[in-house]
Amino acid sequence: MKYVGIYWTLFAPMIKKSIRARFDSSLAVQSIREGKKEYKRLLSRADDLGPGNPMAMNAYFAYVFAAAWLGSGRKITPDEMALVMTDVLESKLLRTVFGMTDLNRQPKKWYRDMKKYEAWFDKYGKDYPVNWNIHFDEARHKDGSFYYFTRCPICEFCEREGIAELMPALCATDEVMFRLQHGKLFREHTIANGDGICDYWVVGDQMGGAK
């Protein structure tokens, strides 16, 4: 993947703050100092996801946290790293950004966004096959957005890099992200857990009796 520094620049201070609060300053400094090097190394080995890929930011986001975790010398457990990720997502900045979306008012937002990704993949997928393979089942749920992936490049890369143990923590950020958008994620399967799919059914958190 092309090196893009903005993700590290944005998230590294938040990660450092969380690690300092949860552990100690020396580990926080080490995680960020060594993590910056790891971030560049990870991106240099990661598959190119293609120009203008609307899902690419998910990979950059994941690899920032993976890099910081590697930078810690894996002294932070994956479960503890999940708490760090939650701290970052629940920071004032990201609460504000995600809070601009209200899935009670925009119940089909993620369906529409994933349709845009599908259109992108239809155009570029042949040249960049290592990507998310997305599917829709229009009859599955009436309410909210439902879609599922049968391939996840982040999961494949983490397995290849020997850091698959971090994947459940990365997957768990989905639930936090949707919650900050006033939504709920109902999920039965993840590729990281050995299932064939990652499924997403996302509804507004005020929607009772969703179907």
N, C-alpha and C positions, 0 to 999 in steps of 0.2 A: 504494500500500500504506500501511497505517497505520504511523505512526512507532512503533517499539518500540526503546527505548534500550538494553535489557539486552544485546543482541548486540554493540553497539559497546562498551559498558562492559566486557564480558567479554573480547572479542578484541583490542581496540585496544592494551592494554598488551603483549600477547604479540607482536603485529605489530611494535610499536615496538622491542621487545627484539631481534627477529630482524633487522630492518632495521639497527639500530645495530650488531649483531655482524657482519653481512654487508657493510655499506657504511660509514656513518658516522653520528654522532649528529645532525648538522644535517639530513640527509635523513630520519632517523627522526622528528625533531621536526616537520619540514615535512609529512611524509606523514600524521601523525596530526592535526596542527592543521588542515590543509586538508581532510584526509579526513573529519573529522567534519562539515564543511559539505557535502561531496560526498555523504556518506551520507544526509543529510536530503534533499538535492536528488534523489538517485536514488529514494528511497522515495516522494517526492511525485509522481514520474512513472511509477512502476512500476504495473502492473495489480493491482487488488485480487484476491487469490486466494481470498477468501471466509472466513467465520467458522469457526474450529476446524479449518482445513485442516491435516491432519497432515504435509503436505509443505512448508508455508510456511516452516518453519525453514531449509530448504535455500536458499530465496531470500534470506532475511535474512543467512545465512552468506555466500553468494556476494557480496552487495552490500556487506558490510563490507570484503571484500578488494578489490573493485572500487573502492570509495571511497578506500581507502588508496593504491591504485595511482594513481588519478587525483590524489590529494593530493600524490603525489611528483612530479607534472608529467610522468608517464610516463618518468621518468629510470630507473626500474627496468624491465627488459624483462619480457615475459610469462613467459619461461622462468625468470628470476630470481624473479619473483613466485610461481611454482610452488614454489620452494624455501622461500620465506617461509611459504606455506600449509602445507607439510609440517612446518616447524618448529613452527607453532602446533598442528597436529594431534598432533604427537609431544611436546607439552608434558606435564609431569607430570600436570596436571589432566585433560587430554583422554585421555591414555593410561589413566588410572584409570577415567574414565567409559566409554570404549569397551571397555576390558578387562573390564568387568563382564559383557560378552556373550562367550560362547564358541560360535562357530558349529560347532564339532565336537559340542557337546552340544545345540545348538539349530539343527540344520541347516535347518529350515524357517522360521526367525524372520522373514526378510525377505519370504518368500512371504506369511506371515500379516500382516505389517505392510502390505504393498502391497494385500492384500485389504481391509484396513481403509480404506485410501485409496480404493480402488475403490468401497466402500460409501459413503464420504463424497461422492465425485464423482457417484455415481448420484443422491444426494439434492440436491446443491447445484450440480452442473455446469451446469445450464441457466441459472442466474443468474450463474455465474462461468465462462464458457466458456474464457477464456484460462487454461489450466491444463495439467497433465500428462495426456495421454491414455494410459492404461495398458492393457496387454493381457497375457494369459497363454496359454501353450501347454503344457498339462499333459503332452503326449506327448513334448515336446522332450528333457527330461532327467529321469532317475529321481531323481538325488541333488541335494541342496541346494535352492536357490530360483532359479527362472527367470521373468523377466518382461521386458517391453520397453515403451518409450514411443514414441509416434509424434508427440508434441508436447512441447516443453519451453519454458515461459514465460521461464525465465532466459535461454535462448539467444535467443529472440525479442526480449527486452528489450535484451540486450547488442548485438544487431545494430542495433536501432533507435537505441540510444544511441551507436553508432559505437565500441564497445569489444569487438567480436566477437573480436578477436585474443587476448583474455584467456580465452576459453572453453575452449581445450584445457587450460590450467592448472587451471581450475575442475573440469573433467571428471576430471582426474587425481587429484583429492582422493578420489574414490570408492575407488580402489584402496588408498590409504593407510588410509581409514576401515575398510574391510573387513579389511585386514591387522591392524589394531589389535584387531579382534574375532576374531582367530585364524582368519581366512578368506582365501580367494582369489577374486578377481574375474576371470572370463573374459569378455572383451568383444571383439566383432568390429566393431561399428558405433557411431558417435555422430552425432547430429544436427549437432553443431558442426563435424564434418568433412565435412558435406554429405550424409551418409547419411539415409535416411528414418526411421531408428529409432536409439534408444539401447538396447542390449540388456545385460542383467545376468544372468549365471549365477554364483551365489555358492555356494561350498562351503567346508567346514571345511579348514583347512590341513593337517590330518593325514589327510585322506581320500584315499587312493590309488586310482587307477583309477576316478575318478568318472565317472558316465555320465549 
